[in-house]
Amino acid sequence: MKIKVKPEDFIVEEIGNFKAESRGKFYLYKLFKTGWNTLDAIRKIAKKNNLSFNNFRYCGKKDRYAKTAQFITIDKKIINEKPDENVYVIFQGMTNVEASPAQIMGNRFIIKIRDIPPEKIELLEDRINKIKKFGFPNYFGDQRFGSYDKNLGFFGEKILKGHYNGALKCLLCSIHSQDSKEEKERKRFFFENWGKFDKLEKAARTEIEKRIFKILKEKPKGFLSAIHEYPVEEISMALSAYQSYLWNNMLGRLIMEVGTFKIPIKCWLYPSYRELTKESFDYLKNLEIPTHGIKPGFVDVKVEDVYNQVLVDEGLYQEKMSMRKYRKVILKSFLRQAIVIPDDLKILEISNDDIYRDKKSITLSFTLPRGSFATVLLKNL
């Protein structure tokens, strides 16, 4: 089966906790986009209105290969509300609350699944009914691990262990699918010539690269100082990716006891289930697991043991979470639901696929709470 064959096959609408008023500090808009990621869409709007990206705030990032609607706030009113055929905004009113992840209540989805063999429809309907009843493991999805490079690993792991040279390599040499050909070639050059910082400074193209290689040319072991030059937001995202990986490993250990199959997320396989006993369901549906970070809260000894087991497996210990030598980001621990039961999950349509010959398509609608991934639900199907 296939998803996101067309952007219109994956529709997401953000549910925000905003109250639009006639007066306020910020202009509240709804951003509609198709085939664009959130940051590039905002940059497009900013450029067309002679504004800086810093004038904008958003709640969450939405997929590029989708048709999405989300809230943004701007500290100035804009004139050009439709800078591109596939990017536009609609004014909602004024607000005193800036857009941030805290303002997201959830997301509504309408998703078309394609290329389904007709004989699998009944099985898929049964899986949908099972998920309506028992939910699915609330793993962080592939989108969370965009900064991960399978050859260089996680930036977060390196910096927590004090491997600053490796951490800086992750930032400057990791190659991602969305990189341009020129970016990929430049990153390979950085990796192959690492240590020859005078040569790398000449090859640098961005201001950040130039500043970092200038520091390293003058102080070849100054990796931590160089990391401090990197934008805090990108450092925070890279740390969150590793934090999410650790959390997925914790949940995987807990689900393993009831798991009957595995789902792929990025480079890893995690256990999942088709149905649960009453005892297991009662435990998991109310279970919240802390992410690794400062001052984690444990609901029971079992969760605390799993938390510590994952640390041991990764060669870490709790004191490392404070990151005493890098103070720009605080790695806070927060609680996350172990499993999620989607709200109002239903089949809107079963039809002949208009792209894949002799195959069927199913259109689903459902709502998920903030931070849960529709792609993980689909992997469970």
BAZAVO-36885 format. One line per field, with one value per residue (C-alpha): residue in three letters; x, y, z. Coordinates in Angstrom, 3 decimals. Example, Ala and Ser with C-alpha at 12.3 -4.5 7.8 and 13.67 -1.06 7.14 Angstrom:
<atoms>
zaro: [ALA  SER] $
x: [12.300  13.670] $
y: [-4.500  -1.060] $
z: [7.800  7.140] $
</atoms>
This chain:
<atoms>
zaro: [MET  LYS  ILE  LYS  VAL  LYS  PRO  GLU  ASP  PHE  ILE  VAL  GLU  GLU  ILE  GLY  ASN  PHE  LYS  ALA  GLU  SER  ARG  GLY  LYS  PHE  TYR  LEU  TYR  LYS  LEU  PHE  LYS  THR  GLY  TRP  ASN  THR  LEU  ASP  ALA  ILE  ARG  LYS  ILE  ALA  LYS  LYS  ASN  ASN  LEU  SER  PHE  ASN  ASN  PHE  ARG  TYR  CYS  GLY  LYS  LYS  ASP  ARG  TYR  ALA  LYS  THR  ALA  GLN  PHE  ILE  THR  ILE  ASP  LYS  LYS  ILE  ILE  ASN  GLU  LYS  PRO  ASP  GLU  ASN  VAL  TYR  VAL  ILE  PHE  GLN  GLY  MET  THR  ASN  VAL  GLU  ALA  SER  PRO  ALA  GLN  ILE  MET  GLY  ASN  ARG  PHE  ILE  ILE  LYS  ILE  ARG  ASP  ILE  PRO  PRO  GLU  LYS  ILE  GLU  LEU  LEU  GLU  ASP  ARG  ILE  ASN  LYS  ILE  LYS  LYS  PHE  GLY  PHE  PRO  ASN  TYR  PHE  GLY  ASP  GLN  ARG  PHE  GLY  SER  TYR  ASP  LYS  ASN  LEU  GLY  PHE  PHE  GLY  GLU  LYS  ILE  LEU  LYS  GLY  HIS  TYR  ASN  GLY  ALA  LEU  LYS  CYS  LEU  LEU  CYS  SER  ILE  HIS  SER  GLN  ASP  SER  LYS  GLU  GLU  LYS  GLU  ARG  LYS  ARG  PHE  PHE  PHE  GLU  ASN  TRP  GLY  LYS  PHE  ASP  LYS  LEU  GLU  LYS  ALA  ALA  ARG  THR  GLU  ILE  GLU  LYS  ARG  ILE  PHE  LYS  ILE  LEU  LYS  GLU  LYS  PRO  LYS  GLY  PHE  LEU  SER  ALA  ILE  HIS  GLU  TYR  PRO  VAL  GLU  GLU  ILE  SER  MET  ALA  LEU  SER  ALA  TYR  GLN  SER  TYR  LEU  TRP  ASN  ASN  MET  LEU  GLY  ARG  LEU  ILE  MET  GLU  VAL  GLY  THR  PHE  LYS  ILE  PRO  ILE  LYS  CYS  TRP  LEU  TYR  PRO  SER  TYR  ARG  GLU  LEU  THR  LYS  GLU  SER  PHE  ASP  TYR  LEU  LYS  ASN  LEU  GLU  ILE  PRO  THR  HIS  GLY  ILE  LYS  PRO  GLY  PHE  VAL  ASP  VAL  LYS  VAL  GLU  ASP  VAL  TYR  ASN  GLN  VAL  LEU  VAL  ASP  GLU  GLY  LEU  TYR  GLN  GLU  LYS  MET  SER  MET  ARG  LYS  TYR  ARG  LYS  VAL  ILE  LEU  LYS  SER  PHE  LEU  ARG  GLN  ALA  ILE  VAL  ILE  PRO  ASP  ASP  LEU  LYS  ILE  LEU  GLU  ILE  SER  ASN  ASP  ASP  ILE  TYR  ARG  ASP  LYS  LYS  SER  ILE  THR  LEU  SER  PHE  THR  LEU  PRO  ARG  GLY  SER  PHE  ALA  THR  VAL  LEU  LEU  LYS  ASN  LEU] $
x: [0.000  1.148  0.537  1.388  1.240  -0.242  -0.023  -3.857  -3.787  -2.474  -4.520  -3.655  -5.438  -3.951  -6.310  -5.112  -5.957  -6.317  -9.020  -9.180  -10.093  -10.460  -7.366  -4.077  -0.286  -0.076  -1.799  -3.200  -3.238  -4.022  -1.337  -2.439  0.195  0.560  3.925  5.870  7.461  6.479  9.777  10.110  6.469  7.014  10.212  8.234  5.569  8.211  10.118  6.989  6.058  9.558  9.615  12.171  11.584  11.943  8.651  6.848  5.996  4.482  3.145  4.532  6.136  3.902  4.904  6.066  4.275  0.826  -1.958  -1.903  -3.490  -1.823  -1.709  1.005  1.334  3.111  4.041  3.125  0.209  1.014  -0.284  0.489  -1.517  -0.962  2.685  2.400  -0.365  0.332  1.086  -1.352  -2.654  -6.062  -6.320  -8.144  -8.009  -5.766  -4.329  -2.103  -0.646  2.236  2.088  4.097  3.873  1.975  -0.931  -1.484  -4.303  -4.074  -4.320  -7.144  -6.212  -7.859  -5.596  -5.987  -4.207  -3.562  -2.372  -4.316  -4.961  -8.765  -8.374  -6.682  -9.594  -11.329  -8.090  -7.438  -10.956  -10.329  -7.043  -8.820  -11.400  -8.621  -6.858  -10.149  -10.445  -6.857  -4.984  -1.365  2.098  2.827  6.301  7.940  7.731  10.310  9.859  11.435  14.750  15.531  18.869  20.043  22.774  23.243  27.005  27.665  24.928  23.119  24.459  22.687  24.529  27.899  27.406  25.971  29.032  31.372  32.515  32.495  34.531  31.999  29.097  30.368  30.823  27.164  26.162  28.358  28.786  25.463  23.770  19.972  17.557  16.320  19.845  20.662  23.319  25.726  25.100  25.704  28.969  30.143  29.321  31.253  34.193  34.027  34.001  36.837  39.045  38.124  41.061  42.333  40.371  42.112  41.023  37.491  37.182  37.800  35.136  32.570  29.516  27.239  28.117  27.898  30.335  32.768  32.674  33.114  36.061  37.722  37.535  38.918  41.706  42.912  42.143  42.021  40.625  38.019  35.073  32.850  33.459  32.525  29.299  28.344  28.278  25.488  21.859  20.224  17.042  18.938  20.888  17.621  16.064  19.095  18.991  15.249  15.884  18.158  15.801  12.996  15.140  15.789  12.069  11.141  13.576  11.890  8.423  9.706  10.903  7.478  5.534  7.784  5.863  2.617  4.037  3.098  4.773  7.256  7.000  9.873  10.699  13.679  16.449  14.950  12.228  9.885  7.353  3.633  0.431  -2.871  -4.927  -4.420  -5.686  -7.795  -4.933  -2.371  -4.791  -5.730  -2.043  -0.878  -3.807  -3.060  0.719  2.911  6.634  9.212  11.721  15.368  16.281  16.511  14.251  12.289  9.050  8.290  4.806  6.140  9.315  8.927  9.173  12.124  13.953  13.395  14.552  17.807  18.283  18.183  20.788  23.087  22.579  23.604  26.631  25.104  24.155  21.586  24.077  24.999  21.490  22.482  24.995  27.098  29.469  26.700  24.174  22.249  19.708  18.162  17.250  14.000  12.209  8.503  5.821  4.400  1.512  2.549  -0.332  -2.823  -6.423  -7.295  -10.431  -13.235  -11.267  -13.462  -13.446  -14.792  -14.559  -13.439  -13.066  -11.187  -7.759  -7.611  -3.821  -2.960  -4.775  -6.888  -6.158  -8.337  -7.957  -9.269  -9.775  -9.564  -10.293  -9.168  -7.806  -4.617  -3.387  -0.424  2.861  1.404  2.262  -0.270  2.503  2.948  -0.773  -0.480  2.544  0.400  -2.227] $
y: [0.000  3.568  6.975  10.515  9.586  13.066  15.900  15.920  12.315  13.527  16.383  17.786  20.546  21.867  22.284  25.354  26.777  30.365  32.909  35.417  38.894  42.396  43.585  42.030  42.109  39.690  39.060  35.527  33.825  30.379  29.172  26.885  25.083  22.206  20.684  23.068  22.569  25.019  26.920  27.483  28.574  31.155  32.371  32.813  34.897  36.924  37.730  38.798  41.135  42.533  40.950  38.912  35.250  36.379  38.296  34.931  32.236  28.824  26.000  22.967  21.880  20.208  17.747  18.953  16.150  17.040  19.575  21.322  24.102  25.529  28.620  31.263  34.605  37.665  40.839  42.915  42.880  41.529  42.786  39.940  37.008  34.724  34.797  31.454  29.310  26.651  28.948  31.451  32.778  33.916  36.467  35.105  38.089  39.458  37.574  38.204  34.683  33.904  30.687  27.909  24.110  24.727  26.130  22.893  20.724  18.137  17.524  16.343  14.042  12.892  10.327  8.293  4.932  3.625  0.496  -1.936  -5.446  -5.991  -9.162  -7.113  -4.718  -6.915  -7.416  -3.668  -2.951  -5.396  -3.627  -0.269  -1.612  -3.003  0.364  2.096  -0.215  -0.743  2.221  1.961  2.539  6.254  6.066  9.180  8.872  9.078  12.863  13.297  11.871  14.160  15.192  11.578  10.275  6.487  6.858  9.663  8.863  11.279  14.716  14.365  11.176  12.710  15.937  14.159  11.917  14.887  13.783  17.330  16.557  13.908  16.163  18.949  16.455  15.480  19.122  19.895  16.584  14.748  14.236  14.316  13.482  17.084  18.474  19.809  18.100  20.960  20.645  16.894  17.324  20.047  17.925  14.968  17.300  18.489  14.893  13.702  16.692  17.005  18.417  20.531  23.514  26.146  24.154  23.746  27.468  28.166  25.612  27.007  28.696  29.656  32.240  29.570  27.291  30.162  31.176  27.614  26.780  30.076  29.122  25.649  26.983  29.135  26.530  23.005  21.422  24.130  21.913  22.981  26.676  26.002  24.241  27.386  29.216  26.981  28.256  27.205  26.096  23.592  22.304  21.871  19.927  17.650  16.961  16.262  13.655  11.674  12.185  10.766  7.783  6.999  7.298  4.969  2.415  2.666  2.187  -0.690  -2.523  -2.127  -3.120  -6.136  -8.056  -7.808  -7.314  -9.621  -7.848  -5.037  -1.730  0.165  3.697  5.287  2.640  0.644  -1.938  -1.553  -4.002  -3.404  -5.342  -6.232  -6.390  -6.337  -8.187  -6.105  -6.011  -4.803  -2.290  -0.818  -0.373  1.057  3.384  5.413  5.096  8.168  7.668  10.420  11.374  11.318  14.689  16.727  15.636  12.778  11.737  8.030  6.586  3.219  1.211  -0.674  2.519  3.747  0.464  0.690  4.337  3.322  0.225  2.380  4.726  1.751  0.420  3.805  4.177  7.168  8.105  10.542  13.257  13.717  15.106  18.442  19.172  21.359  22.421  23.494  25.706  27.193  24.350  22.675  19.042  18.940  15.684  15.546  12.886  11.262  8.823  5.218  4.451  6.591  5.864  8.028  10.094  9.484  7.062  6.080  5.033  7.778  5.881  2.612  2.892  1.686  3.291  5.891  5.547  1.899  -0.469  -3.256  -1.921  -0.283  2.887  3.682  7.211  7.553  10.427  10.722  13.128  12.673  14.599  16.947  15.170  11.898  10.761  9.723  7.851  5.588  4.799  3.936  1.700  -0.206  -0.713] $
z: [0.000  -0.670  0.914  -0.243  -3.918  -4.360  -1.812  -1.763  -0.485  2.885  4.354  7.790  9.693  12.905  15.872  17.744  21.138  19.905  20.551  17.713  18.955  17.565  19.436  20.417  20.103  17.181  13.865  13.742  10.349  9.052  6.664  3.831  1.785  -0.663  -1.547  0.704  4.117  6.844  7.058  3.309  3.077  5.823  4.139  0.911  2.672  4.515  1.324  -0.571  2.292  2.994  6.444  8.328  9.175  12.810  12.531  12.310  14.844  14.139  16.293  14.501  11.254  8.701  5.977  2.584  0.701  2.002  1.883  5.246  7.295  10.391  12.597  12.501  14.264  12.871  14.731  11.663  9.276  5.833  2.477  0.085  1.474  -1.535  -2.635  -4.441  -5.935  -3.299  -0.341  1.117  4.433  5.682  8.475  11.544  13.902  16.639  19.598  22.610  22.411  20.071  18.069  19.745  20.183  23.426  21.389  19.444  20.748  17.975  14.248  11.988  9.116  5.898  4.259  1.089  1.096  -2.422  -4.220  -2.012  -3.394  -3.347  -1.275  1.501  2.056  4.612  6.548  6.512  7.799  10.642  11.518  11.524  13.975  16.201  16.277  17.109  20.119  21.313  19.817  18.707  20.283  20.329  18.817  17.415  13.609  10.833  10.537  13.977  12.796  9.877  11.443  11.844  9.549  9.607  9.046  11.538  14.072  16.380  17.256  20.617  21.527  20.684  22.629  25.696  25.773  25.331  21.851  20.482  17.376  16.334  17.308  15.041  12.192  12.596  12.160  9.168  7.334  7.715  4.357  4.128  1.324  1.055  0.499  -2.953  -5.061  -4.303  -0.547  -0.614  -2.494  -0.119  2.955  1.492  0.913  4.542  5.784  3.536  4.435  8.110  10.055  7.136  8.380  6.256  3.189  4.542  5.275  1.572  0.590  3.056  1.548  4.463  7.117  9.833  7.999  7.483  11.164  12.387  10.134  10.985  14.685  13.983  11.749  14.653  17.332  15.800  18.984  19.613  18.666  21.567  20.833  17.217  18.258  20.186  16.831  15.552  15.752  19.014  17.244  15.094  18.098  19.989  17.092  16.810  20.563  20.353  17.669  19.988  22.926  20.766  19.799  23.471  24.227  21.369  22.778  26.179  24.727  22.596  25.712  27.328  24.195  23.613  26.281  24.276  20.768  17.890  14.936  14.231  12.389  10.728  11.857  10.092  10.436  13.293  13.963  16.933  18.401  18.078  18.753  17.126  20.294  24.061  27.089  29.460  31.958  29.399  27.873  31.267  32.080  28.746  28.005  31.158  31.049  30.571  30.015  30.637  27.978  28.996  30.419  33.601  36.491  34.901  36.660  36.977  37.453  38.619  39.213  35.933  33.886  35.965  35.357  31.597  31.607  33.305  31.101  27.986  29.485  30.177  26.632  25.222  27.481  29.281  32.813  34.179  35.170  31.494  30.822  32.401  29.583  31.841  29.048  26.672  28.423  25.508  25.494  28.532  27.901  29.834  30.528  29.680  29.871  26.745  26.365  25.742  23.390  21.495  20.578  17.564  17.890  15.394  13.200  10.282  6.655  4.419  1.154  -0.416  -4.189  -7.244  -7.310  -10.083  -10.388  -9.722  -12.047  -10.500  -6.995  -4.342  -2.298  1.176  2.513  6.294  8.648  12.282  14.888  16.905  19.952  19.702  19.071  17.770  14.248  11.616  9.799  12.844  12.794  9.080  9.699  12.205  9.513] $
</atoms>
